[in-house]
Amino acid sequence: MSTTARLAELGIELPAVAAPVAAYVPATVHGDVVYTSGQLPFESGALPATGKVGAGVEAEDAKGYARICALNALAAAADAAGGVDRIVGVLRLGAFVASDPSFTGQPAVANGASEVLGEIFGDAGKHVRAAVGVPVLPLDSPVEVEVAFLLG
């Protein structure tokens, strides 16, 4: 099944590629891999929330924001690769969670990104991952996700 068909089956519509907020490109292709820059959970050009997970942002909400980040990453990758159907799998995911010092649930937040990519790509969506707590992210976003996708 094509990636386009799978997205339609899941009822997922990829967002427009978010414009960079600094001096970088959203994604770049090297060989059979497309790497994305860190993607924030922009929806219609705005962040759904700001702040720290564990201090004002609930972990379950942050998990949803990680899902949005992953879909934004897929959109950026598809744009760079010449279409979403060129993307056949996921190699690596990095999730950054702006965390209160007492918050230790970064892996559960990152699952929002990992799970949606698994839904889309099945076994080809299995990937290595880092889930890192950080003190602050750009624009005070609670979550940022970067992905390396495999091209076919």
C-alpha positions as CSV (number, residue, x, y, z in Angstrom):
1,M,0.0,0.0,0.0
2,S,1.3,3.5,-0.8
3,T,1.9,6.0,1.9
4,T,-0.7,8.2,0.4
5,A,-3.2,5.4,0.5
6,R,-2.3,4.5,4.1
7,L,-2.7,8.2,5.2
8,A,-6.1,8.3,3.6
9,E,-7.1,5.0,5.3
10,L,-6.1,6.5,8.7
11,G,-7.9,9.8,7.9
12,I,-4.6,11.7,8.2
13,E,-4.1,14.8,6.1
14,L,-0.5,16.1,6.2
15,P,-0.2,19.8,7.1
16,A,1.5,22.4,5.0
17,V,5.3,22.5,5.6
18,A,6.1,24.9,8.4
19,A,8.3,27.8,7.5
20,P,11.7,27.8,9.2
21,V,12.0,30.1,12.2
22,A,15.8,30.6,11.6
23,A,18.6,29.9,9.1
24,Y,17.9,26.2,8.1
25,V,15.8,24.2,5.7
26,P,12.9,21.9,6.9
27,A,14.4,18.8,5.4
28,T,17.2,17.6,3.2
29,V,17.9,14.4,1.2
30,H,21.2,12.5,1.2
31,G,21.2,9.3,-0.7
32,D,18.3,7.2,0.3
33,V,17.6,9.1,3.5
34,V,15.7,12.3,4.1
35,Y,16.6,14.1,7.4
36,T,14.2,16.7,8.9
37,S,15.1,19.6,11.0
38,G,13.4,19.7,14.4
39,Q,9.7,20.2,13.9
40,L,7.5,22.1,16.4
41,P,3.8,21.2,16.9
42,F,2.6,24.0,14.6
43,E,-1.1,23.8,13.7
44,S,-2.2,26.5,11.2
45,G,1.0,28.4,11.9
46,A,0.6,28.5,15.7
47,L,1.7,26.5,18.6
48,P,-1.2,24.8,20.5
49,A,0.6,25.4,23.8
50,T,3.8,26.7,25.3
51,G,5.7,25.9,28.5
52,K,7.2,23.0,30.3
53,V,5.9,19.5,30.5
54,G,5.2,18.7,34.2
55,A,4.7,22.4,35.0
56,G,1.7,23.8,33.2
57,V,1.7,21.3,30.2
58,E,0.2,17.9,30.9
59,A,2.2,14.9,29.7
60,E,-0.8,13.5,27.7
61,D,-1.2,16.8,25.9
62,A,2.5,16.8,25.1
63,K,2.2,13.3,23.7
64,G,-0.4,14.7,21.3
65,Y,2.0,17.6,20.4
66,A,4.7,15.0,19.6
67,R,2.3,13.4,17.2
68,I,1.7,16.7,15.5
69,C,5.5,17.2,15.3
70,A,5.9,13.8,13.6
71,L,3.3,14.7,11.0
72,N,5.0,18.0,10.4
73,A,8.2,16.2,9.9
74,L,6.6,13.8,7.5
75,A,5.2,16.7,5.5
76,A,8.7,18.4,5.4
77,A,10.3,15.1,4.3
78,A,7.7,14.5,1.6
79,D,8.3,18.0,0.3
80,A,12.1,17.5,0.1
81,A,11.8,14.0,-1.3
82,G,9.4,14.9,-4.1
83,G,6.3,13.2,-2.6
84,V,5.2,11.2,0.4
85,D,5.1,8.0,-1.6
86,R,8.9,8.1,-1.9
87,I,9.1,7.6,1.9
88,V,9.0,4.0,2.8
89,G,10.1,3.9,6.4
90,V,11.6,5.5,9.5
91,L,15.2,5.1,10.7
92,R,15.6,7.4,13.7
93,L,13.5,9.8,15.7
94,G,14.8,12.4,18.2
95,A,12.3,13.9,20.6
96,F,13.1,16.9,22.8
97,V,10.7,17.6,25.6
98,A,10.9,21.0,27.5
99,S,10.6,19.6,31.0
100,D,10.2,20.7,34.5
101,P,13.2,19.4,36.4
102,S,11.1,16.8,38.2
103,F,9.5,15.5,35.0
104,T,10.9,12.1,33.9
105,G,8.3,10.9,31.4
106,Q,10.0,12.0,28.2
107,P,9.8,8.5,26.6
108,A,6.0,8.5,27.1
109,V,5.7,11.9,25.4
110,A,7.9,10.7,22.5
111,N,5.6,7.8,22.0
112,G,3.1,10.3,20.4
113,A,5.5,10.6,17.5
114,S,6.7,7.0,17.4
115,E,3.1,5.6,17.5
116,V,1.8,7.7,14.6
117,L,4.7,6.8,12.4
118,G,4.2,3.1,13.3
119,E,0.5,3.4,12.3
120,I,1.5,4.9,9.0
121,F,4.5,2.7,8.1
122,G,3.8,-0.5,10.0
123,D,7.0,-2.6,10.6
124,A,8.9,-0.1,8.4
125,G,8.0,2.5,11.0
126,K,10.1,0.8,13.7
127,H,13.0,3.1,14.5
128,V,15.8,3.9,16.9
129,R,15.0,6.9,19.2
130,A,16.2,9.4,21.7
131,A,13.8,11.1,24.1
132,V,15.6,14.0,25.8
133,G,14.4,16.4,28.5
134,V,15.6,20.0,27.9
135,P,15.1,23.2,29.8
136,V,13.6,25.2,26.9
137,L,12.8,24.9,23.2
138,P,12.4,27.5,20.5
139,L,9.3,29.7,20.9
140,D,8.8,28.0,24.3
141,S,7.4,24.9,22.6
142,P,6.8,22.0,24.9
143,V,8.0,19.4,22.3
144,E,10.3,19.3,19.2
145,V,10.8,16.2,17.0
146,E,13.3,15.4,14.3
147,V,13.2,12.3,12.0
148,A,15.3,10.4,9.5
149,F,13.1,8.7,6.9
150,L,14.1,6.0,4.5
151,L,13.4,6.6,0.8
152,G,12.5,3.8,-1.6
